[in-house]
């Protein structure tokens, strides 16, 4: 028999005596792993900022200086660069688990989580520009230029963001400033996310009532989370020591040159699905709207999904749609890496339509199943 839980105080309630469903699986580990990823990025980022020079004449050389001359600078740089990829792997798995097990039913938690994803994407984009390699420079030029699609004020906003008439020194300074500040904003948003989660308690694989069979968070889930940390850190250590540049574009090892455009400009792998959606729309403004909606459409789920059961495990059609969505995400990522030519253009357009269609079919599928049963 479990001991009765102590009377909850604010400190105990947060992590020690927090009542948690006894049946939550390994898929619930990714939330705590994401917290670890954020801490790793903040600590290594602060250390790198001590040696980085946010100036177009010395930014690229300062990265070389960090890697070659600073004690363990190579390690800090590799951890920070690959940590971004690890962060996105974990957040996509965390979001996928939320979609499968119906975590969007916890409205405040889901909406705050989606906002965290958007801020994380902005932070990662700003960070990718800082090494001032070829792909960094041209990626910044292409992505910031998209804002010019906003009617009337777009061009003015772009020039204000650049601090001139092209991506230059003021742009790099601003990007560095915001890249430094946003992780601390993220940390505040994460605390808000946790507060909303603790209001309702975690969901569980059965999708049953949140008040059934609860156990204290410590020691049952703290030990489980520590195990998750150890496994992820071991895998991460292997990557940063054996193949640290696996995710880095070769173009980014060349200093930025505004006079030479790379043959194929593409963002980091974790943005490729959204980039493929952007490219699939012939209109510039339409592409920007589709790009934003590829993430913002997640906000519709708490309001459109009125299903009787919380988890999609109870809906055979929804399970099939979920795995279709995962495949669409992978295929869109692959299309984002391909050059802008046939048959990739048409394939990207078909995949884009299917991606958005999924979010309209899911609520209909749930309602139909509920009526049949």
Secondary structure as GFF3:
##gff-version 3
##sequence-region A 1 373
A	DSSP	alpha_helix	10	11	.	.	.	ID=ss1
A	DSSP	pi_helix	12	16	.	.	.	ID=ss2
A	DSSP	beta_strand	19	21	.	.	.	ID=ss3
A	DSSP	three_ten_helix	26	29	.	.	.	ID=ss4
A	DSSP	alpha_helix	30	49	.	.	.	ID=ss5
A	DSSP	alpha_helix	59	68	.	.	.	ID=ss6
A	DSSP	alpha_helix	73	100	.	.	.	ID=ss7
A	DSSP	three_ten_helix	103	105	.	.	.	ID=ss8
A	DSSP	alpha_helix	107	130	.	.	.	ID=ss9
A	DSSP	alpha_helix	134	145	.	.	.	ID=ss10
A	DSSP	three_ten_helix	146	149	.	.	.	ID=ss11
A	DSSP	alpha_helix	154	162	.	.	.	ID=ss12
A	DSSP	alpha_helix	169	200	.	.	.	ID=ss13
A	DSSP	beta_strand	214	216	.	.	.	ID=ss14
A	DSSP	alpha_helix	217	242	.	.	.	ID=ss15
A	DSSP	three_ten_helix	250	253	.	.	.	ID=ss16
A	DSSP	three_ten_helix	269	271	.	.	.	ID=ss17
A	DSSP	alpha_helix	272	280	.	.	.	ID=ss18
A	DSSP	alpha_helix	284	296	.	.	.	ID=ss19
A	DSSP	three_ten_helix	297	300	.	.	.	ID=ss20
A	DSSP	alpha_helix	301	304	.	.	.	ID=ss21
A	DSSP	three_ten_helix	312	314	.	.	.	ID=ss22
A	DSSP	alpha_helix	316	337	.	.	.	ID=ss23
A	DSSP	alpha_helix	344	372	.	.	.	ID=ss24
###
